[in-house]
Amino acid sequence: MALIHFNTQGFDKALASDTPMLVDFWATWCGPCQMLGPVIEQLAEEYEGKDVLVGKVDVDESPELAARYGVMSVPTVILFQNGEEKDRKVGVMPFEVYDELLDGALS
């Protein structure tokens, strides 16, 4: 499965599963978010076929999700496991940081 663009309903459905999720909370007007976009897309491609979901939430389209998880600045990338927040990275990080998060979620 490629990169998923979550709305609230789709996010809640995915969160209810046991599948680990790496979710990029972003906004179209956010310069650093635009820089991070290709990294998140690369992660989605690399982890395709593995038991993880990689997705994005536009905080302007789904402000209730941003509020629910206390996302105060974008980009914020959150790793969810078993429906719970496991880790959070705020700001743009290198590919390897997110790669390690996903590897940890799979092991």
OpenMM code with the backbone's topology and positions (N, CA, C; nanometers):
from openmm import Vec3, app, unit

residues = "MET ALA LEU ILE HIS PHE ASN THR GLN GLY PHE ASP LYS ALA LEU ALA SER ASP THR PRO MET LEU VAL ASP PHE TRP ALA THR TRP CYS GLY PRO CYS GLN MET LEU GLY PRO VAL ILE GLU GLN LEU ALA GLU GLU TYR GLU GLY LYS ASP VAL LEU VAL GLY LYS VAL ASP VAL ASP GLU SER PRO GLU LEU ALA ALA ARG TYR GLY VAL MET SER VAL PRO THR VAL ILE LEU PHE GLN ASN GLY GLU GLU LYS ASP ARG LYS VAL GLY VAL MET PRO PHE GLU VAL TYR ASP GLU LEU LEU ASP GLY ALA LEU SER".split()
positions = [
    Vec3(0.0848, -0.1186, 0.0000),
    Vec3(0.0000, 0.0000, 0.0000),
    Vec3(0.0887, 0.1241, 0.0000),
    Vec3(0.0614, 0.2138, -0.0870),
    Vec3(0.1413, 0.3358, -0.0982),
    Vec3(0.1038, 0.4342, 0.0133),
    Vec3(0.1491, 0.5550, -0.0001),
    Vec3(0.1230, 0.6596, 0.0975),
    Vec3(-0.0271, 0.6839, 0.1100),
    Vec3(-0.0748, 0.6928, 0.2339),
    Vec3(-0.2168, 0.7124, 0.2610),
    Vec3(-0.2394, 0.8565, 0.3065),
    Vec3(-0.3384, 0.9218, 0.2468),
    Vec3(-0.3777, 1.0548, 0.2932),
    Vec3(-0.5019, 1.0354, 0.3795),
    Vec3(-0.4820, 1.0461, 0.5108),
    Vec3(-0.5889, 1.0161, 0.6057),
    Vec3(-0.6853, 1.1315, 0.6242),
    Vec3(-0.8140, 1.0968, 0.6323),
    Vec3(-0.9122, 1.1864, 0.6911),
    Vec3(-0.9424, 1.1267, 0.8295),
    Vec3(-1.0278, 1.1892, 0.9067),
    Vec3(-1.0516, 1.1420, 1.0432),
    Vec3(-1.1065, 0.9998, 1.0456),
    Vec3(-1.2030, 0.9713, 0.9603),
    Vec3(-1.2651, 0.8390, 0.9585),
    Vec3(-1.1634, 0.7308, 0.9211),
    Vec3(-1.0865, 0.7544, 0.8168),
    Vec3(-0.9862, 0.6576, 0.7738),
    Vec3(-0.8762, 0.6394, 0.8779),
    Vec3(-0.8395, 0.7492, 0.9416),
    Vec3(-0.7368, 0.7438, 1.0458),
    Vec3(-0.7845, 0.6571, 1.1622),
    Vec3(-0.9062, 0.6822, 1.2088),
    Vec3(-0.9595, 0.6059, 1.3220),
    Vec3(-0.9709, 0.4571, 1.2895),
    Vec3(-1.0098, 0.4271, 1.1668),
    Vec3(-1.0209, 0.2871, 1.1243),
    Vec3(-0.8828, 0.2205, 1.1239),
    Vec3(-0.7831, 0.2894, 1.0686),
    Vec3(-0.6471, 0.2346, 1.0641),
    Vec3(-0.5891, 0.2214, 1.2045),
    Vec3(-0.6184, 0.3175, 1.2906),
    Vec3(-0.5673, 0.3160, 1.4272),
    Vec3(-0.6238, 0.1978, 1.5059),
    Vec3(-0.7452, 0.1573, 1.4732),
    Vec3(-0.8101, 0.0463, 1.5433),
    Vec3(-0.7464, -0.0884, 1.5088),
    Vec3(-0.6683, -0.0937, 1.4020),
    Vec3(-0.6025, -0.2185, 1.3643),
    Vec3(-0.4742, -0.2339, 1.4460),
    Vec3(-0.4129, -0.3495, 1.4380),
    Vec3(-0.2872, -0.3743, 1.5093),
    Vec3(-0.1670, -0.3243, 1.4304),
    Vec3(-0.1895, -0.2769, 1.3099),
    Vec3(-0.0806, -0.2389, 1.2210),
    Vec3(-0.0140, -0.1096, 1.2690),
    Vec3(0.1199, -0.1102, 1.2872),
    Vec3(0.1883, 0.0148, 1.3220),
    Vec3(0.1682, 0.1184, 1.2113),
    Vec3(0.1568, 0.2454, 1.2527),
    Vec3(0.1354, 0.3552, 1.1578),
    Vec3(0.2346, 0.4670, 1.1854),
    Vec3(0.2980, 0.5152, 1.0792),
    Vec3(0.3806, 0.6350, 1.0872),
    Vec3(0.3025, 0.7446, 1.0161),
    Vec3(0.2667, 0.8500, 1.0899),
    Vec3(0.1784, 0.9528, 1.0349),
    Vec3(0.2452, 1.0898, 1.0418),
    Vec3(0.2521, 1.1544, 0.9261),
    Vec3(0.3071, 1.2889, 0.9120),
    Vec3(0.1928, 1.3895, 0.9204),
    Vec3(0.1891, 1.4684, 1.0283),
    Vec3(0.0929, 1.5774, 1.0405),
    Vec3(0.1583, 1.6990, 0.9748),
    Vec3(0.0956, 1.7522, 0.8709),
    Vec3(0.1567, 1.8552, 0.7870),
    Vec3(0.0524, 1.9561, 0.7416),
    Vec3(0.1001, 2.0592, 0.6691),
    Vec3(0.0108, 2.1599, 0.6097),
    Vec3(0.0698, 2.2055, 0.4767),
    Vec3(-0.0171, 2.2414, 0.3842),
    Vec3(0.0279, 2.2812, 0.2505),
    Vec3(0.1130, 2.4076, 0.2528),
    Vec3(0.0872, 2.4959, 0.3488),
    Vec3(0.1574, 2.6244, 0.3559),
    Vec3(0.2912, 2.6152, 0.4293),
    Vec3(0.3250, 2.4983, 0.4795),
    Vec3(0.4428, 2.4789, 0.5653),
    Vec3(0.5642, 2.4384, 0.4818),
    Vec3(0.6647, 2.5274, 0.4755),
    Vec3(0.7861, 2.4998, 0.3987),
    Vec3(0.8591, 2.3730, 0.4425),
    Vec3(0.8871, 2.3573, 0.5732),
    Vec3(0.9534, 2.2341, 0.6180),
    Vec3(0.8716, 2.1074, 0.5855),
    Vec3(0.7392, 2.1201, 0.5867),
    Vec3(0.6537, 2.0054, 0.5509),
    Vec3(0.6778, 1.9644, 0.4057),
    Vec3(0.6959, 2.0640, 0.3187),
    Vec3(0.7223, 2.0352, 0.1777),
    Vec3(0.8563, 1.9640, 0.1619),
    Vec3(0.9538, 2.0010, 0.2459),
    Vec3(1.0841, 1.9354, 0.2427),
    Vec3(1.0733, 1.7901, 0.2897),
    Vec3(0.9884, 1.7658, 0.3880),
    Vec3(0.9738, 1.6321, 0.4449),
    Vec3(0.8910, 1.5404, 0.3554),
    Vec3(0.8040, 1.5966, 0.2733),
    Vec3(0.7138, 1.5177, 0.1886),
    Vec3(0.7822, 1.4055, 0.1124),
    Vec3(0.8899, 1.4334, 0.0381),
    Vec3(0.9563, 1.3261, -0.0369),
    Vec3(1.0136, 1.2156, 0.0525),
    Vec3(1.0564, 1.2517, 0.1727),
    Vec3(1.1086, 1.1521, 0.2674),
    Vec3(0.9968, 1.0560, 0.3088),
    Vec3(0.8807, 1.1122, 0.3398),
    Vec3(0.7660, 1.0298, 0.3797),
    Vec3(0.7220, 0.9412, 0.2628),
    Vec3(0.7225, 0.9965, 0.1407),
    Vec3(0.6862, 0.9166, 0.0231),
    Vec3(0.7856, 0.8026, 0.0020),
    Vec3(0.9140, 0.8297, 0.0230),
    Vec3(1.0169, 0.7257, 0.0090),
    Vec3(0.9955, 0.6153, 0.1132),
    Vec3(0.9625, 0.6539, 0.2355),
    Vec3(0.9335, 0.5550, 0.3402),
    Vec3(0.8155, 0.4668, 0.3000),
    Vec3(0.7104, 0.5301, 0.2469),
    Vec3(0.5921, 0.4547, 0.2037),
    Vec3(0.6299, 0.3519, 0.0977),
    Vec3(0.7170, 0.3916, 0.0045),
    Vec3(0.7605, 0.2995, -0.1008),
    Vec3(0.8453, 0.1865, -0.0432),
    Vec3(0.9400, 0.2208, 0.0446),
    Vec3(1.0316, 0.1204, 0.0996),
    Vec3(0.9602, 0.0188, 0.1875),
    Vec3(0.8550, 0.0620, 0.2551),
    Vec3(0.7837, -0.0271, 0.3471),
    Vec3(0.6578, -0.0872, 0.2856),
    Vec3(0.6378, -0.0631, 0.1571),
    Vec3(0.5234, -0.1224, 0.0884),
    Vec3(0.5340, -0.2744, 0.0953),
    Vec3(0.4235, -0.3399, 0.1290),
    Vec3(0.4234, -0.4855, 0.1394),
    Vec3(0.4615, -0.5347, 0.2778),
    Vec3(0.5069, -0.4440, 0.3636),
    Vec3(0.5382, -0.4812, 0.5020),
    Vec3(0.4189, -0.4436, 0.5884),
    Vec3(0.4175, -0.4927, 0.7095),
    Vec3(0.3016, -0.4758, 0.7965),
    Vec3(0.3039, -0.3412, 0.8700),
    Vec3(0.3124, -0.2323, 0.7927),
    Vec3(0.3055, -0.0971, 0.8488),
    Vec3(0.2280, -0.0083, 0.7523),
    Vec3(0.1736, 0.1001, 0.8064),
    Vec3(0.1078, 0.2015, 0.7245),
    Vec3(0.1878, 0.3300, 0.7356),
    Vec3(0.2051, 0.3978, 0.6246),
    Vec3(0.2703, 0.5285, 0.6237),
    Vec3(0.1701, 0.6263, 0.5639),
    Vec3(0.1406, 0.7319, 0.6390),
    Vec3(0.0390, 0.8240, 0.5912),
    Vec3(0.0624, 0.9673, 0.6330),
    Vec3(-0.0267, 1.0525, 0.5853),
    Vec3(-0.0197, 1.1953, 0.6126),
    Vec3(-0.1576, 1.2441, 0.6570),
    Vec3(-0.1562, 1.3427, 0.7456),
    Vec3(-0.2785, 1.4113, 0.7868),
    Vec3(-0.2563, 1.5599, 0.7635),
    Vec3(-0.3387, 1.6197, 0.6774),
    Vec3(-0.3344, 1.7643, 0.6560),
    Vec3(-0.4077, 1.8295, 0.7741),
    Vec3(-0.3320, 1.9033, 0.8572),
    Vec3(-0.3909, 1.9592, 0.9791),
    Vec3(-0.4990, 2.0633, 0.9503),
    Vec3(-0.4980, 2.1226, 0.8318),
    Vec3(-0.6022, 2.2184, 0.7962),
    Vec3(-0.7318, 2.1474, 0.7565),
    Vec3(-0.7192, 2.0268, 0.6997),
    Vec3(-0.8373, 1.9502, 0.6603),
    Vec3(-0.8913, 1.8663, 0.7762),
    Vec3(-0.8051, 1.8299, 0.8709),
    Vec3(-0.8457, 1.7460, 0.9851),
    Vec3(-0.7938, 1.8062, 1.1162),
    Vec3(-0.8401, 1.9273, 1.1496),
    Vec3(-0.7888, 1.9927, 1.2708),
    Vec3(-0.8205, 1.9138, 1.3980),
    Vec3(-0.9286, 1.8354, 1.3954),
    Vec3(-0.9643, 1.7576, 1.5142),
    Vec3(-0.8597, 1.6507, 1.5456),
    Vec3(-0.7973, 1.5941, 1.4420),
    Vec3(-0.6911, 1.4954, 1.4651),
    Vec3(-0.5674, 1.5630, 1.5229),
    Vec3(-0.5319, 1.6792, 1.4697),
    Vec3(-0.4169, 1.7530, 1.5224),
    Vec3(-0.4411, 1.7885, 1.6688),
    Vec3(-0.5614, 1.8322, 1.7003),
    Vec3(-0.5941, 1.8689, 1.8384),
    Vec3(-0.5915, 1.7468, 1.9297),
    Vec3(-0.6436, 1.6346, 1.8822),
    Vec3(-0.6497, 1.5124, 1.9624),
    Vec3(-0.5106, 1.4685, 2.0074),
    Vec3(-0.4117, 1.4869, 1.9203),
    Vec3(-0.2760, 1.4428, 1.9523),
    Vec3(-0.1837, 1.5581, 1.9920),
    Vec3(-0.2408, 1.6750, 2.0166),
    Vec3(-0.1617, 1.7876, 2.0650),
    Vec3(-0.0535, 1.8326, 1.9689),
    Vec3(-0.0834, 1.8243, 1.8396),
    Vec3(0.0134, 1.8687, 1.7391),
    Vec3(0.0104, 2.0213, 1.7360),
    Vec3(0.1196, 2.0804, 1.7867),
    Vec3(0.1265, 2.2259, 1.7974),
    Vec3(0.2062, 2.2890, 1.6839),
    Vec3(0.2947, 2.2109, 1.6216),
    Vec3(0.3711, 2.2628, 1.5084),
    Vec3(0.3861, 2.1521, 1.4053),
    Vec3(0.3993, 2.1945, 1.2815),
    Vec3(0.4146, 2.0991, 1.1717),
    Vec3(0.5491, 2.1232, 1.1061),
    Vec3(0.6124, 2.0202, 1.0541),
    Vec3(0.5663, 1.8820, 1.0553),
    Vec3(0.5896, 1.8132, 1.1910),
    Vec3(0.4947, 1.7296, 1.2279),
    Vec3(0.5087, 1.6401, 1.3417),
    Vec3(0.4794, 1.4999, 1.2904),
    Vec3(0.5720, 1.4087, 1.3126),
    Vec3(0.5554, 1.2703, 1.2680),
    Vec3(0.5378, 1.1846, 1.3922),
    Vec3(0.4273, 1.1088, 1.3979),
    Vec3(0.3974, 1.0251, 1.5136),
    Vec3(0.3906, 0.8791, 1.4714),
    Vec3(0.4555, 0.7944, 1.5499),
    Vec3(0.4471, 0.6500, 1.5310),
    Vec3(0.3426, 0.5964, 1.6274),
    Vec3(0.2447, 0.5266, 1.5735),
    Vec3(0.1405, 0.4636, 1.6538),
    Vec3(0.1586, 0.3131, 1.6497),
    Vec3(0.1471, 0.2488, 1.7662),
    Vec3(0.1478, 0.1026, 1.7738),
    Vec3(0.0350, 0.0609, 1.8661),
    Vec3(-0.0428, -0.0374, 1.8222),
    Vec3(-0.1568, -0.0868, 1.9005),
    Vec3(-0.2490, 0.0270, 1.9430),
    Vec3(-0.2690, 0.1231, 1.8533),
    Vec3(-0.3616, 0.2328, 1.8784),
    Vec3(-0.3088, 0.3418, 1.9691),
    Vec3(-0.1839, 0.3298, 2.0145),
    Vec3(-0.1258, 0.4266, 2.1070),
    Vec3(-0.0071, 0.4976, 2.0434),
    Vec3(0.0156, 0.6219, 2.0848),
    Vec3(0.1345, 0.6928, 2.0392),
    Vec3(0.2576, 0.6289, 2.1027),
    Vec3(0.3523, 0.5903, 2.0186),
    Vec3(0.4742, 0.5239, 2.0652),
    Vec3(0.5932, 0.6195, 2.0626),
    Vec3(0.5974, 0.7054, 1.9613),
    Vec3(0.7094, 0.7997, 1.9471),
    Vec3(0.6628, 0.9184, 1.8645),
    Vec3(0.7349, 1.0301, 1.8786),
    Vec3(0.6991, 1.1543, 1.8088),
    Vec3(0.8259, 1.2291, 1.7728),
    Vec3(0.8296, 1.2792, 1.6510),
    Vec3(0.9409, 1.3621, 1.6047),
    Vec3(0.8812, 1.4920, 1.5508),
    Vec3(0.9299, 1.6052, 1.6009),
    Vec3(0.8816, 1.7355, 1.5571),
    Vec3(0.9902, 1.8023, 1.4734),
    Vec3(0.9507, 1.8524, 1.3576),
    Vec3(1.0460, 1.9154, 1.2672),
    Vec3(1.0938, 1.8151, 1.1632),
    Vec3(1.1779, 1.8626, 1.0729),
    Vec3(1.2287, 1.7774, 0.9651),
    Vec3(1.3490, 1.6992, 1.0170),
    Vec3(1.3437, 1.5687, 1.0001),
    Vec3(1.4535, 1.4804, 1.0392),
    Vec3(1.5000, 1.4050, 0.9139),
    Vec3(1.6219, 1.3482, 0.9192),
    Vec3(1.6680, 1.2687, 0.8053),
    Vec3(1.5885, 1.1385, 0.7912),
    Vec3(1.5903, 1.0846, 0.6726),
    Vec3(1.5215, 0.9587, 0.6407),
    Vec3(1.5496, 0.8514, 0.7455),
    Vec3(1.6767, 0.8405, 0.7868),
    Vec3(1.7192, 0.7332, 0.8768),
    Vec3(1.6450, 0.7357, 1.0105),
    Vec3(1.6083, 0.8525, 1.0579),
    Vec3(1.5377, 0.8646, 1.1859),
    Vec3(1.4026, 0.7932, 1.1782),
    Vec3(1.3292, 0.8191, 1.0708),
    Vec3(1.1969, 0.7574, 1.0537),
    Vec3(1.2107, 0.6090, 1.0196),
    Vec3(1.3144, 0.5768, 0.9425),
    Vec3(1.3425, 0.4381, 0.9068),
    Vec3(1.3648, 0.3551, 1.0332),
    Vec3(1.4409, 0.4082, 1.1285),
    Vec3(1.4650, 0.3387, 1.2556),
    Vec3(1.3362, 0.3216, 1.3343),
    Vec3(1.2495, 0.4216, 1.3341),
    Vec3(1.1209, 0.4108, 1.4033),
    Vec3(1.0403, 0.2940, 1.3472),
    Vec3(1.0322, 0.2884, 1.2140),
    Vec3(0.9541, 0.1819, 1.1508),
    Vec3(1.0182, 0.0448, 1.1717),
    Vec3(1.1511, 0.0371, 1.1625),
    Vec3(1.2190, -0.0907, 1.1882),
    Vec3(1.1908, -0.1376, 1.3299),
    Vec3(1.1943, -0.0456, 1.4252),
    Vec3(1.1655, -0.0796, 1.5650),
    Vec3(1.0230, -0.1289, 1.5828),
    Vec3(0.9310, -0.0702, 1.5071),
    Vec3(0.7902, -0.1100, 1.5178),
    Vec3(0.7682, -0.2500, 1.4605),
    Vec3(0.8523, -0.2894, 1.3653),
    Vec3(0.8373, -0.4197, 1.3014),
    Vec3(0.9075, -0.5319, 1.3791),
    Vec3(1.0011, -0.4949, 1.4662),
    Vec3(1.0769, -0.6009, 1.5350),
    Vec3(1.0119, -0.6456, 1.6634),
] * unit.nanometer
topology = app.Topology()
chain = topology.addChain("A")
for resn in residues:
    res = topology.addResidue(resn, chain)
    for name in ("N", "CA", "C"):
        topology.addAtom(name, app.Element.getBySymbol(name[0]), res)
